[in-house]
Amino acid sequence: MLSKLTNSIAAKVLSVLALFIIIQLVVYIVITKRIAIVDKSVDEIFNLTNLSINVFEINKDILEIQRDTSVFGSSGNQVIFDKIEKNYAIIKQRLASTQLQVENEKITSLLSSMQALVVHFGKSLDVVNLRYNEKATLIDQDLPAIYELAINTLTQVMAESTTTQSKLLVANLTNVWHTLNRNAFLFLNNREYQKRQEVVKNLKNIDLLLVQLKTTTLQNQPALTQISELKVQFSKTFTKSIQANRNYLTLVNVVIAGDTMEFSALAAQLRKESINLLREIKNTSESSITQAESIIKGSLFLSIVLFLIFALFFHLHIIRAIKGLTNDFKSLLQGDLSINISETHRNDEIGVLAEAANQFRVLNENLLLAKKEAEETSRIKSEFLANMSHEIRTPMNGILGMVRLLENTELMPEQQKMLNLVNSSSKSLLVILNDILDLSKIDSGNIKLEKSTFQLSSILNELEQMFNPLVHSKQIKLLIPKSIDNSFDFLNGDETRLKQVLINLLSNAVKFTESGYVSLAIELKSKSTSSVNLIFSISDTGIGIAPDNISSLFDAFSQADSSITRRFGGTGLGLTISNKLLSLMGSTLEVNSEINKGSTFYFNITCDLASKVEPFKKSDTNIKLNFDPDNITILIVEDSPINQIVLKGLLAELNIKNIETAENGEIALNNCKTNHYDIVLMDMQMPVMDGITATHLIRLLAAYTHTPIIAITANVMEEDRQRCFDAGMNDFLSKPIIFKNLVSILNKYHRAC
């Protein structure tokens, strides 16, 4: 038992905690009785507090009802009156429940008075709606009805008047009625008291105008008499409206307001009585609290003394050791692996941590060495891929360029056949190079999916046109749907990468199928209002895959059966790239296969639905410039003589004659200082001065701040593109140069020339 206490920090801590618990248990037993007295006092205080809060809320609700009655008098909104009645019901219920919780006689008496006052308040509320309806009927119905009848009568009189003077008097009389109605409305509804005199004045003016009308015309006497009677009715109704307004305001502002003030006075008296009761409770519980305080202070003093003793022990025995280990860990985290870990001699938990830290230090040294080796390997791999890309693409540009130039010359059939073989082999080599670069980009995280609207049926048509010649040459069938359900034909997603996956899978299926068919099927798995999940499956009747080889099928540079490599060829990257691209899309490539029966590769992806887009229009098969080639001068900056010849040949094919060349950036810079060029085609890697430096210096020339400078380089990594754009280049063409891309670039930038 003693050895466990010595060799375990946990046992030491538990011992200290047990001692503290015993002390607190003794204190708890002593003060429990004292706390019971305090609890009772707290309950009484709680009841009084609840009482005060309830009375305060009732008082607040009564004040709100008073405000709402004033608002109701202005708007007459039934919703407001319903709210008043609802609040009144809540007040009655709350006051009744409050009375049940009180035992003190003085407070009970005050609550009874409040209850009687609330009953009287309710009776006043019952009259509010009646008084308002009386007022509203007079102001909103009777007065407007008299006014409208008078206006209609005057309109009839005007129509029947024959003299100008009588028409003028009728018009004046009509205006006076309009003014009368408006002044009455402002006085009764907006309480603009000066308008009352205006009403009286308007009534007199009506009498005067009626007298003049009766003397000037003998027609329409009955109508004029009716106008006089309507004036009298309007005057009487206006007087009744004033009295109804007074009755309503008296009820709201005198009776209800008086009840509200009286309730507030009772609430204040109740709060005063509650405070007196709280003082009595305080006095009765103060002695018990004082005794409990003495006991707690004594136990606290004892606990502090014991805590200080144990704190000193833990500081000397544990905390100092933990600080030492913490500093050692900080040094390890900062990369200092030469330190000596302290406290490794101990037998407790700290000793275990110290030994673990020491092993971590040794392990970290090994990991650091492995990390440096991995980083060096990654750097060498990246440099190798960049160098190989440049070194292979540069001669490939010459080969493919020369092939194109030779195709435009007269050749013998045998020469044409050999040239076609060179062209096909070169393009196959370029496909292999692009596969390796694609895989490198995916692994390094440099490929990001794009999102654009595309038509699925258009992709299927393009795939059919692409693979038809190949399947016909092998005498196998290609089964691709001719149409797609219109509800999911238009999608938002990365069309290029989806097409790349489908091309890779169809290429493999055609490659390994000698007879039968290759099919592409699309199945709707699920659909929502904004997206759709589709299953793509590519099936064939080819050689199939052995079950043992399926597990390594998606590994880079591998094929299901190495014995058929010579027969079918390929890098083994197609499936790897497809699977990695699908992973970026949130999917995975699956396969079912049987030897000599065929294989099915399938995957499902989710795409957003899109609205219909304009159908894709194929460009003219005859690629040509959209400007006069005689009006443009081009500078080719290229250190390779072969690539110079290729570029000049491609430009000559476009009938561009004004072409100059420079072997490096320095020569190009000097040429730009003395000559004018409309477009500069700039290589990146050259002796003496590279293309990046040359572009930067050319941009400093006043005449070349906006001249299009196009990168033509074998460096195709994303960082190479960014370096070109940062230096001031406008666009990027990768080697080997594709003729249609060159034409597209020239058409794009000739307007800036």
Steps between C-alpha positions, in 0.01 A plus 500: 500500500779742592697415184192576284462838673869574441514395133167650382411866466134401462507323840655809662237729348217267606634497857494879514148509356379241752630712789326810367175305454508386862546858621215625279274214616548601863424863414191391305356308795556793735341771290211295351264610776605863457438478132145372561419826677653699216305290246174591663593867489596464136163342419320791664715749313432311179124515556515874572715553194255310283219704647676828420581382148140390436357828628755694295404305185128549573560875544697504173217315319243749633712790373525322165122460488464874567734576211320251274161661571643832383632332185167325450324837519714622208490195276202289607702192417319193631834318540604763757173458691542121495848553644348722774248230596771231493729705727211566738426127527868433573498771772199343672651151488843616623352705784281207610798259503708755692236523776520123553876515574484766777433438870581844647180689599618849397610384158180295456293812577694702243454227238124495568485875437691446177255227401202734553675772300569256214130403493404868469767540233342215305157663513651815352656296223159353417375854426806596289392310190143633526617861535742456212229355272272797578780742416608308190142478364456878522844596371570227243147432368239769576707810427654358176152388386354851544802650327479261202123561461562876501774473238284277278211749528729793415632305201141468376438871560814589307388289207161673489630858551470724194677820600869558565427671832294211629766248392765707679291509819444120479875446455574720803238318701655165402846619610356617833347151556839341420672733747228438759543122480881525515500740802250278682720194435817678625323620815337169588782260403823702531384726784594818318281718724526817291309317225180512706466875435567430135208255499268763650622753243445252216141433613427873494656533155270224375197700620624815327567322173159328510327839543687638200415197289131518585487867398694455175311205359152363528606154386602212731326652803419153644865395468616821671252436779643147537853649520381728782351202686821300452696790648280487809542119523878536465508763778297280737702189418826694547380611846410138590842387378670752727302369796577135407870585478482663843324199649763261362795716608347546847469125537854436382686798643307545826334177612748242368800725567374558857469126560850454362646764735315352797633153419855642475454657846387164643797330333737753661340435840538125441869541422541697823335222702718241323814691597390505864445124492843449342660693787329273753623189315849645491505558873377148583755326274797725571605319816493159328703634209757651740549165672528321166758756387716430805496126430578553130786740578651249741481219247632728225802595712574134568459414132735782395768385742478143374489622137817705546680202649402273213555775241858541619548124480354478148700797382830351613418145399274528193455848348871570472546167324209573264646844415830334418325251272296781341816691412645181355188451286512863383859449391397184315212683328741776395722238338777477763567125519832530685350557848521250786155411633477548878316286760555171316622343830157527670265202544168691495289641213743789446777248447283322237439834322871581511590164346230550232643844424845351463369237258310772314825693464675198348202426275480864390865495398425205274184664364686823429756311296221318315319830438809659350547198276133514391519873429817453300337214308191717429720789385701273272174352363356845426821620338524178300140532373551866410831433324371192323189685389711782356763274346242269341255767386770708329602228249136385482409848381762467228384153401127580487566836336719349233242226442234767438732689264581178314130417470459819296768386250474251216584154631514154355241257638769308687636825645147608600453165676829537689411861589165384639681246716734771632201726574307222676802392707572860599143557611506176699817617673331832575201318655736308729675823600166673574385201709813521716457875547129462582583241766767729646259795512230296674743361759633850576150646530543740207186386315180680599161410360319764298125552489315592183177414320518217246267269307537130575358388165759719324781315682352164398482611136861618513617169651316307231663702223841460665493121540300398192805475268690288754218252568430467127864411437473224765155390378336533839179687594492828692177546700451856621157652579373731227307723739462586868193581706449877469447531875872441566663565161637840608736488800749712691840337557849447361423390145867463404591262785182294460575465131862404581380218727254369242763516222751306714245229584372470142859489367584212732178317412564531126870411543429173682198392292563295184138406426153578625418848625593793722211686665452817703185518716366778724247425774314748720559399862331791679378851427403809700380843399857630461728199439515154348701185575596299191663158460738470203599149394736390220471132406690288249530139384878505514768290667382571855704535820603231744367551857855501639592796279200723578646620833803656324309615194501870594867513601713732288706351215330161535290274278280213600730247330861595418516223242268694268698826526684433177178415324288798606754760622417806713638660815248347739407855616154533344310324778715662769433850368129426454465368854683802645286745298184324619631527856517877451136485387400310813471161330704184443554263210362146543551191281335164437683261269532137386786350303417468127149637557559870542506780756273775627642819651247725672479806723234743621531877529272777620457809280290813539216537252531790255271687268518440126806640324554586138613195300871485430593626156794333340759735356575506132708201399717732291708667775595849384585848618227761535734787399736596217834316557688771305428754775677319784867462597600218737823450697590137584733474802625138498846350550424174318560534121260211437222665698568825317448320172181336631352828622591684181349216299175508698477879460585475130214252466279790617657728233679711765816629334634765741684269741827560686690270739725546802716228655468629858335765715784750474481509121121529520529796739743681266271430203202644684693818577552569127209323328125474534330160546128437530533167686796338680516118530735445799670177615572468873835318522777651284872569537639851576158636608189293572147589386378607846776761537464615140123548537545705815754731328294530177200610704710794624526631142239771431400347165443149646289561812194343334653290221378136522782272622411131476696231686594207273677253723540137595456590870137409568487488879256738669781690670659557158178653370480728802860615451415596142194699603687669786772612258240670279417242234144499367444132423658155492555240225657169600729294281445310283298779342154407373424689180141592587612636840757720329233635263264561793767699685579714195130570440456586866780757521520653151261780606753615760765536232 
